[in-house]
Amino acid sequence: MLVPILITLYVVIALVMVISLLLNGVRPSKTLAWLLAIFTIPVGGVLLYVMFGRNRRKNKMFSLKNKVGFINEPESADCSPQISSNKHKITSLIAKTSKCPITCYNHLELLKDGKNTFESIFRALEDAQDHIHLQYYIFEDGILADMLLEIFERKIAENVTIRLLYDGIGSYSLSKKYLDKLKKIGVETAQFLPYKFGRFLSALNYRNHRKIIVIDNKIGFTGGINISDKYLKGDPALGKWHDTHLKIEGEGVDFLNRTFITDWYLASEKKVPLSGLKIFQTPKIGTSLQIVPSGPDDDFDVMEQAYFSLINSAEKYLYIVNPYIIPNHAILQALITAALSGIDVRILMSSTTDMKLVDWCVRAYFESYLKAGIKIYLYADGFLHSKVMLCDDEIASIGTANLDNRSLQQNYEAQVFVYDADLCKRMKSDFLSDCDKSKILEDYDKYKERPWTKKLIEGLAKLLSPLL
């Protein structure tokens, strides 16, 4: 008697989920995939859908951000960067979807790898006078965390307010002992979507992947670098950990701070006083940039649209550095179309990744790239964790977002689109230098003759690409 009841209950739950899929307007390919999972994997299909399938953009589960409120508006919102006419659509797109206009009164410093980045961060933290806001996906115990703790203690003694926001999954190893030390000296802390049983299934798939530091609303840092000692000591398996970060001074920092303040409220339901926040500008017009925050509670797929538009705007070259390139159909077609149109499209990534399953899935797309004429460079001297896209000596995109569904549609990310020819040329030179040190894949006919066992493994991994 019990078995028929359980079967009936399961069918009812499955039907409710099917109705939810249809009402929420999920893409047909995803709808069919979830229907297959729900009806062919007993119990497991339902659990997978609960964890990974529900459309947060529709139910606005996390969207409290309209309650935060902002009072500052940059004075230079009408500034126009020196870019080709076809690329101005990118700036308009970002302004409409992320509510972040172009800012021009900025000074930008490109920071490469951990040592240079943290030296710059520590110097800036020592000069804080009013507040320090930190937000990290990964914040781990170790040398860097201890150095920050010492700085925090000194700054709090000088009446500087410090708020630390960390992701509940990415920073799962952060010890209670360290958190107790932070609280003892007066650091305010909040955990984004904590790892808790009642919330685990609904929140597991939506992580805050941002890395942001804001000091006095005047100096900001963002990019790919987390608070982890592997940026100083390397990784036993992968070697030196390479990454790219930005130091921003000027009015663009206000939009980084807005991103932090919104996330802080989502995590803690505590509002940061806004009346004392002043927009700082460099003395004269400098680097033009836009902050691009994105998340599952946006009305549109902000990061996917920004990347898609940037790829389609390329006229000469498109160079990409990213460790996790698992493109959805739109991004894949944009890359292939660019290459077939005669654009020099190159992808630079590590020869191995920190996750084998992801590595197989990344490689599952190599054959499509090579067939279209996209060159692939495999870097062996450590692990490349940068998320960079360079286009035509006009636009550089640097930040936290990978080229996979998780970053484009599910995670909270922060990217910076920089409109500066000098920076682009310098980064292009670094990119080409790294390519010279890497193994190149460009022979499609040769690559497609790889063993069938590798093709099978890659094909199986590719089935999981929507979840990776």
C-alpha positions as CSV (number, residue, x, y, z in Angstrom):
1,M,0.0,0.0,0.0
2,L,2.8,2.4,0.9
3,V,4.6,2.0,-2.5
4,P,1.6,3.1,-4.7
5,I,1.1,6.1,-2.4
6,L,4.8,7.1,-2.7
7,I,4.7,6.7,-6.5
8,T,1.5,8.8,-6.7
9,L,3.1,11.5,-4.5
10,Y,6.2,11.5,-6.7
11,V,4.1,11.9,-9.9
12,V,2.2,14.8,-8.3
13,I,5.4,16.5,-7.3
14,A,6.9,15.9,-10.8
15,L,3.8,17.4,-12.4
16,V,4.0,20.5,-10.2
17,M,7.6,20.9,-11.3
18,V,6.6,20.5,-15.0
19,I,4.0,23.2,-14.6
20,S,6.6,25.4,-12.9
21,L,9.0,24.9,-15.8
22,L,6.3,25.9,-18.3
23,L,5.1,28.9,-16.4
24,N,8.6,30.3,-15.7
25,G,9.6,30.5,-19.3
26,V,12.7,28.4,-19.2
27,R,14.4,27.8,-22.5
28,P,12.9,24.8,-24.4
29,S,16.2,22.9,-24.4
30,K,16.5,23.3,-20.7
31,T,12.8,22.4,-20.2
32,L,13.2,19.1,-22.1
33,A,16.4,18.3,-20.2
34,W,14.7,18.8,-16.9
35,L,11.6,16.8,-17.9
36,L,13.9,13.9,-18.9
37,A,15.7,14.1,-15.6
38,I,12.5,14.3,-13.5
39,F,10.9,11.3,-15.2
40,T,13.9,9.1,-15.7
41,I,15.8,9.5,-12.5
42,P,13.6,8.5,-9.6
43,V,13.9,11.0,-6.6
44,G,17.3,12.2,-7.9
45,G,15.7,14.1,-10.8
46,V,13.4,16.0,-8.4
47,L,16.3,16.9,-6.1
48,L,18.5,18.1,-9.0
49,Y,15.7,20.3,-10.1
50,V,15.2,21.8,-6.6
51,M,18.9,22.5,-6.4
52,F,19.7,23.7,-9.9
53,G,16.6,24.1,-12.0
54,R,14.3,26.7,-10.4
55,N,14.2,30.1,-12.0
56,R,15.3,32.7,-9.4
57,R,14.8,35.6,-11.9
58,K,11.1,34.9,-11.9
59,N,10.4,34.4,-8.2
60,K,12.9,37.1,-7.1
61,M,13.8,35.0,-4.1
62,F,16.8,37.2,-3.3
63,S,15.7,40.6,-4.6
64,L,15.7,43.0,-1.7
65,K,18.0,45.4,-3.5
66,N,15.3,47.9,-4.4
67,K,15.0,48.6,-0.7
68,V,18.6,49.8,-0.4
69,G,18.3,53.1,-2.2
70,F,21.1,55.4,-3.5
71,I,21.5,59.2,-3.5
72,N,24.6,59.7,-5.5
73,E,24.7,60.3,-9.2
74,P,28.0,60.8,-11.1
75,E,28.4,64.2,-12.7
76,S,30.2,62.8,-15.7
77,A,27.4,60.4,-16.9
78,D,27.5,62.1,-20.3
79,C,31.2,61.4,-21.0
80,S,32.0,59.4,-24.2
81,P,34.9,57.0,-24.5
82,Q,37.2,56.9,-27.6
83,I,35.8,53.7,-29.2
84,S,34.4,52.8,-32.5
85,S,30.8,53.7,-33.2
86,N,29.7,50.0,-33.3
87,K,31.0,49.5,-29.8
88,H,28.9,52.3,-28.2
89,K,26.0,49.9,-28.2
90,I,27.9,48.0,-25.5
91,T,28.0,51.0,-23.2
92,S,24.3,51.6,-23.7
93,L,23.5,48.0,-23.0
94,I,25.4,47.9,-19.7
95,A,23.9,51.2,-18.6
96,K,20.4,50.0,-19.2
97,T,20.8,46.5,-17.7
98,S,23.1,47.1,-14.8
99,K,22.2,50.8,-14.1
100,C,25.9,51.6,-14.3
101,P,26.8,54.5,-16.7
102,I,30.3,55.2,-18.0
103,T,32.5,57.1,-15.6
104,C,35.5,59.0,-16.8
105,Y,37.2,60.6,-13.8
106,N,39.1,57.5,-12.9
107,H,42.7,56.3,-12.5
108,L,43.3,52.7,-13.1
109,E,46.2,50.4,-12.2
110,L,46.5,46.9,-13.6
111,L,47.7,44.3,-11.0
112,K,49.0,40.9,-12.0
113,D,49.3,38.0,-9.6
114,G,49.0,37.8,-5.9
115,K,52.2,39.5,-4.6
116,N,51.7,42.8,-6.5
117,T,48.0,42.8,-5.8
118,F,48.1,42.3,-2.1
119,E,51.0,44.8,-1.6
120,S,48.8,47.4,-3.3
121,I,45.7,46.4,-1.3
122,F,47.5,46.5,2.1
123,R,49.0,50.0,1.3
124,A,45.5,51.3,0.5
125,L,43.9,49.7,3.6
126,E,46.5,51.4,5.8
127,D,45.3,54.8,4.5
128,A,41.5,54.2,5.2
129,Q,39.9,56.9,7.2
130,D,36.1,56.2,7.2
131,H,35.2,52.7,6.0
132,I,36.5,49.5,4.5
133,H,34.2,47.1,2.7
134,L,35.4,43.7,1.7
135,Q,33.5,41.0,-0.3
136,Y,35.0,37.7,-1.3
137,Y,33.9,34.4,-2.7
138,I,36.8,32.6,-1.1
139,F,38.2,33.9,2.2
140,E,40.5,31.3,3.8
141,D,42.5,31.2,7.0
142,G,46.2,31.7,6.4
143,I,49.0,34.2,6.1
144,L,46.9,36.7,4.1
145,A,43.9,36.5,6.5
146,D,46.2,37.0,9.5
147,M,47.8,40.1,7.8
148,L,44.4,41.5,7.2
149,L,43.4,40.9,10.8
150,E,46.3,43.0,12.0
151,I,45.4,45.8,9.7
152,F,41.8,45.6,10.7
153,E,42.7,45.9,14.4
154,R,44.8,49.0,13.8
155,K,42.1,50.7,11.6
156,I,39.3,50.0,14.0
157,A,41.3,51.6,16.7
158,E,41.2,54.7,14.4
159,N,37.4,54.5,14.2
160,V,37.3,53.1,10.7
161,T,34.2,50.9,10.1
162,I,35.0,47.5,8.6
163,R,32.4,45.2,7.0
164,L,33.3,41.8,5.6
165,L,31.0,39.8,3.4
166,Y,31.9,36.2,2.4
167,D,30.2,33.5,0.5
168,G,28.8,30.6,2.5
169,I,30.0,27.9,0.1
170,G,33.2,29.5,-1.3
171,S,34.4,30.3,2.2
172,Y,33.2,27.1,3.8
173,S,36.7,26.5,5.3
174,L,36.9,29.9,7.1
175,S,37.2,28.9,10.7
176,K,35.0,30.0,13.5
177,K,38.1,30.9,15.5
178,Y,39.1,33.5,12.9
179,L,35.5,34.8,12.7
180,D,35.5,35.2,16.5
181,K,38.7,37.2,16.3
182,L,37.1,39.5,13.7
183,K,34.0,40.0,15.8
184,K,36.1,40.6,18.9
185,I,38.0,43.5,17.4
186,G,34.8,45.0,16.0
187,V,34.7,43.9,12.4
188,E,31.1,43.5,11.1
189,T,30.7,40.2,9.2
190,A,27.9,38.6,7.1
191,Q,27.7,35.4,5.3
192,F,26.0,35.2,1.8
193,L,23.5,32.4,1.6
194,P,24.9,30.3,4.5
195,Y,25.5,26.6,4.3
196,K,22.4,25.6,6.3
197,F,20.0,22.7,6.1
198,G,16.6,24.3,5.4
199,R,18.2,26.6,2.9
200,F,20.8,24.3,1.4
201,L,18.7,22.9,-1.5
202,S,17.3,26.3,-2.6
203,A,20.5,28.3,-2.3
204,L,23.3,25.9,-3.3
205,N,23.2,26.9,-7.0
206,Y,23.4,30.7,-6.4
207,R,26.7,31.9,-5.1
208,N,28.3,35.3,-4.7
209,H,31.5,35.0,-6.8
210,R,32.5,38.7,-6.5
211,K,35.8,40.0,-5.1
212,I,35.5,43.6,-4.1
213,I,37.3,45.9,-1.7
214,V,36.2,49.5,-1.3
215,I,38.0,52.1,0.8
216,D,36.3,55.3,1.8
217,N,34.3,55.2,-1.5
218,K,37.5,56.5,-3.1
219,I,39.7,53.4,-3.9
220,G,38.4,50.1,-5.1
221,F,39.8,46.7,-6.0
222,T,38.2,44.0,-8.0
223,G,39.2,41.1,-10.3
224,G,39.8,37.4,-10.0
225,I,42.0,37.2,-6.9
226,N,40.5,35.7,-3.7
227,I,41.9,35.8,-0.1
228,S,43.9,32.6,-0.4
229,D,47.5,31.8,0.3
230,K,47.8,29.9,-3.0
231,Y,48.3,33.3,-4.6
232,L,51.5,33.6,-2.6
233,K,52.8,30.1,-2.3
234,G,51.3,28.5,-5.4
235,D,49.4,25.2,-5.7
236,P,51.1,21.8,-5.1
237,A,49.3,20.3,-8.1
238,L,49.0,23.3,-10.5
239,G,52.0,25.4,-9.6
240,K,52.0,29.2,-9.5
241,W,48.5,30.7,-9.5
242,H,48.2,33.6,-12.0
243,D,45.4,36.1,-12.0
244,T,44.5,39.7,-12.9
245,H,43.1,42.4,-10.6
246,L,42.3,46.1,-10.9
247,K,42.9,49.1,-8.6
248,I,40.4,51.9,-9.3
249,E,40.6,55.4,-8.0
250,G,37.8,57.8,-8.8
251,E,34.0,57.9,-9.4
252,G,33.8,54.4,-10.7
253,V,34.5,53.1,-7.2
254,D,31.0,54.4,-6.1
255,F,29.4,51.7,-8.3
256,L,31.6,49.0,-6.7
257,N,30.4,50.2,-3.3
258,R,26.8,50.2,-4.5
259,T,27.3,46.5,-5.4
260,F,28.8,45.7,-2.0
261,I,26.1,47.7,-0.1
262,T,23.3,45.8,-2.0
263,D,24.9,42.4,-1.3
264,W,25.5,43.4,2.3
265,Y,21.8,44.1,2.7
266,L,20.8,40.9,0.9
267,A,23.0,38.9,3.4
268,S,22.5,40.8,6.6
269,E,19.3,42.9,6.1
270,K,21.3,45.7,7.6
271,K,21.5,49.0,5.7
272,V,24.7,50.9,5.3
273,P,24.3,54.7,6.0
274,L,24.4,56.4,2.6
275,S,24.4,60.1,3.6
276,G,28.1,60.2,4.3
277,L,29.1,58.6,1.0
278,K,30.7,61.0,-1.4
279,I,31.7,60.4,-5.0
280,F,35.4,61.0,-5.5
281,Q,36.8,62.1,-8.9
282,T,40.3,62.3,-10.2
283,P,41.4,65.9,-10.9
284,K,40.9,65.5,-14.6
285,I,39.3,63.0,-17.0
286,G,41.2,59.8,-17.1
287,T,40.3,56.2,-17.8
288,S,36.7,55.5,-18.9
289,L,35.1,52.4,-17.5
290,Q,31.8,50.8,-16.5
291,I,31.2,48.4,-13.6
292,V,29.1,45.5,-14.6
293,P,27.5,43.7,-11.7
294,S,25.2,40.7,-12.5
295,G,23.2,38.2,-10.6
296,P,20.3,35.7,-10.7
297,D,17.9,38.4,-9.5
298,D,18.5,40.7,-12.5
299,D,15.7,41.2,-15.0
300,F,18.1,40.1,-17.8
301,D,21.2,37.9,-18.2
302,V,23.4,41.0,-17.8
303,M,26.8,39.3,-18.0
304,E,25.8,37.0,-20.9
305,Q,24.5,40.0,-22.9
306,A,27.6,42.1,-22.2
307,Y,30.0,39.3,-23.3
308,F,27.8,38.5,-26.3
309,S,27.7,42.1,-27.4
310,L,31.5,42.5,-26.9
311,I,32.2,39.3,-29.0
312,N,29.9,40.5,-31.8
313,S,31.5,44.0,-31.8
314,A,35.0,42.7,-32.6
315,E,36.4,43.9,-36.0
316,K,40.1,42.9,-35.8
317,Y,40.7,40.6,-32.9
318,L,39.2,39.0,-29.8
319,Y,41.6,37.6,-27.2
320,I,40.2,35.6,-24.2
321,V,41.9,34.4,-21.0
322,N,39.6,32.3,-18.9
323,P,40.0,29.1,-17.0
324,Y,36.4,27.9,-17.4
325,I,35.1,28.4,-20.9
326,I,32.0,26.2,-21.2
327,P,29.9,28.4,-23.6
328,N,26.2,28.2,-23.9
329,H,24.7,28.1,-27.4
330,A,24.6,31.9,-27.8
331,I,28.2,32.5,-26.7
332,L,29.5,29.5,-28.8
333,Q,27.8,30.8,-31.9
334,A,29.1,34.3,-31.3
335,L,32.7,33.0,-31.0
336,I,32.3,30.8,-34.1
337,T,30.7,33.6,-36.1
338,A,33.4,36.0,-35.2
339,A,36.2,33.6,-36.3
340,L,34.4,32.6,-39.5
341,S,34.1,36.3,-40.3
342,G,37.8,36.7,-40.3
343,I,38.3,38.0,-36.7
344,D,41.5,36.8,-35.0
345,V,39.9,34.9,-32.1
346,R,42.3,33.3,-29.6
347,I,41.7,31.5,-26.4
348,L,44.4,31.3,-23.7
349,M,43.9,28.9,-20.8
350,S,45.9,26.5,-18.6
351,S,46.8,23.1,-19.9
352,T,45.1,21.6,-16.8
353,T,42.5,22.9,-14.4
354,D,41.8,22.5,-10.7
355,M,38.7,20.3,-11.5
356,K,39.0,17.3,-13.8
357,L,35.3,17.1,-14.7
358,V,35.4,20.8,-15.7
359,D,38.6,20.2,-17.7
360,W,36.9,17.5,-19.7
361,C,33.9,19.7,-20.3
362,V,36.1,22.7,-21.4
363,R,37.9,20.4,-23.9
364,A,34.6,19.1,-25.3
365,Y,34.3,22.4,-27.2
366,F,37.8,22.5,-28.6
367,E,36.8,20.7,-31.8
368,S,34.2,23.3,-32.6
369,Y,36.6,26.1,-32.0
370,L,39.3,24.7,-34.2
371,K,36.9,23.9,-37.0
372,A,35.9,27.6,-37.1
373,G,39.5,28.8,-37.0
374,I,39.8,29.8,-33.4
375,K,43.3,29.3,-32.0
376,I,43.7,27.6,-28.6
377,Y,46.8,28.2,-26.4
378,L,47.4,25.9,-23.5
379,Y,49.6,27.5,-20.8
380,A,51.7,25.1,-18.8
381,D,53.6,27.5,-16.4
382,G,51.1,27.4,-13.5
383,F,47.3,28.0,-13.4
384,L,45.7,30.9,-15.2
385,H,42.7,32.1,-13.2
386,S,42.2,35.5,-14.9
387,K,38.9,36.4,-16.5
388,V,39.9,38.7,-19.3
389,M,38.6,39.6,-22.7
390,L,40.4,42.1,-25.1
391,C,38.8,43.6,-28.2
392,D,40.4,45.7,-31.0
393,D,42.7,47.8,-28.7
394,E,39.5,49.5,-27.5
395,I,37.9,47.5,-24.8
396,A,39.3,45.3,-22.0
397,S,37.0,43.3,-19.7
398,I,38.5,42.3,-16.4
399,G,36.7,40.8,-13.4
400,T,35.2,37.7,-11.8
401,A,32.9,36.1,-14.5
402,N,33.8,32.9,-16.3
403,L,32.4,31.9,-19.7
404,D,30.0,29.3,-18.3
405,N,26.3,29.1,-17.4
406,R,27.1,29.4,-13.7
407,S,28.8,32.8,-14.1
408,L,26.5,34.1,-16.9
409,Q,23.2,33.2,-15.3
410,Q,23.4,31.9,-11.8
411,N,26.3,33.6,-9.8
412,Y,26.6,37.1,-8.5
413,E,29.5,38.5,-10.5
414,A,31.3,41.8,-11.1
415,Q,33.2,42.7,-14.3
416,V,34.8,46.0,-15.3
417,F,34.6,47.1,-18.9
418,V,37.5,49.5,-19.6
419,Y,37.6,51.8,-22.6
420,D,41.3,52.6,-22.9
421,A,43.6,52.0,-25.8
422,D,46.9,52.1,-23.8
423,L,45.6,49.5,-21.3
424,C,44.4,47.3,-24.1
425,K,47.7,47.4,-25.9
426,R,49.6,46.6,-22.8
427,M,47.4,43.7,-21.9
428,K,47.5,42.5,-25.6
429,S,51.3,42.5,-25.4
430,D,51.2,40.4,-22.2
431,F,48.6,38.0,-23.8
432,L,50.8,37.4,-26.9
433,S,53.8,36.9,-24.7
434,D,52.0,34.2,-22.7
435,C,50.8,32.7,-26.0
436,D,54.5,32.4,-27.1
437,K,55.1,30.3,-23.9
438,S,52.1,28.0,-24.6
439,K,51.3,25.0,-26.7
440,I,49.1,26.0,-29.6
441,L,46.2,24.0,-31.0
442,E,45.1,25.1,-34.5
443,D,45.1,22.0,-36.6
444,Y,41.4,20.8,-36.7
445,D,42.1,17.7,-38.8
446,K,44.8,16.5,-36.4
447,Y,42.8,17.3,-33.3
448,K,39.7,15.4,-34.4
449,E,41.8,12.2,-34.7
450,R,42.3,12.1,-30.9
451,P,41.4,8.7,-29.2
452,W,37.7,7.9,-29.2
453,T,37.9,7.3,-25.4
454,K,38.7,11.0,-24.9
455,K,35.8,12.0,-27.2
456,L,33.5,9.8,-25.1
457,I,34.6,11.2,-21.8
458,E,34.3,14.8,-23.2
459,G,30.9,14.0,-24.6
460,L,29.6,12.7,-21.3
461,A,31.1,15.7,-19.4
462,K,29.4,18.1,-21.9
463,L,26.0,16.8,-20.8
464,L,26.7,18.4,-17.5
465,S,27.7,21.8,-18.9
466,P,24.5,23.5,-17.9
467,L,25.3,22.8,-14.3
468,L,29.0,23.7,-14.4
